[in-house]
Amino acid sequence: MKFFLLIIYFFCQMAMGIDFISIEPKIGIAPYQNFESKVESETLDNFFDYGVDIYSSIPKMKNFEFGIGGEIRRLNPLLIDKKNVGLFFALLKFPTLLDTKFIIRLGFLQNIVLENSFYYGLGIEKSFFSLVFQVLFDDMQLKSNNIDLHYRSVVFKMGIKI
């Protein structure tokens, strides 16, 4: 938690000299989820994940963007009573070929039942005007009294840049 607060502090310090901050609310779905030995996909009972990214361009490097974000992810098969996991992360986007961006997300997850643990995500992003489409691979360690395994997923996200 202290790491995330430190990231927010540095983001705010850097943002003081920046003219434009983007806010990107998103919804997503995870068609592939791997719980080490069990592969699942989201069902209509828990269809969408919700999140938001707040970021800005790095001064003097116009196409590179950094920021913070958070989202609510549903892990239905594992968490019987508290199905939602909060993800909080630092975000870095940098340009690639064909007007796409490579995304790196580093942070932690939080849930009442689970211990806080490390989270990372890698992906690509394509924008059309204000619409944003992302494909992410992410990985997190899920730990509690009776669970200790990795959760990996491929997530499709769609958002709008405000």
Sequence and secondary structure as in RCSB ss.txt:
>XXXX:A:sequence
MKFFLLIIYFFCQMAMGIDFISIEPKIGIAPYQNFESKVESETLDNFFDYGVDIYSSIPKMKNFEFGIGGEIRRL
NPLLIDKKNVGLFFALLKFPTLLDTKFIIRLGFLQNIVLENSFYYGLGIEKSFFSLVFQVLFDDMQLKSNNIDLH
YRSVVFKMGIKI
>XXXX:A:secstr
 HHHHHHHHHHHHHHTT S EEEEEEEEEEEEEEETTEEE   GGG  EEEEEEEEEETTEEEEEEEEEEEEEE 
TTT SS  EEEEEEEEEEEE GGGEEEEEEEEEEE SSS  EEEEEEEEEEEETTEEEEEEEEEEEEESSS EEE
EEEEEEEEEE  
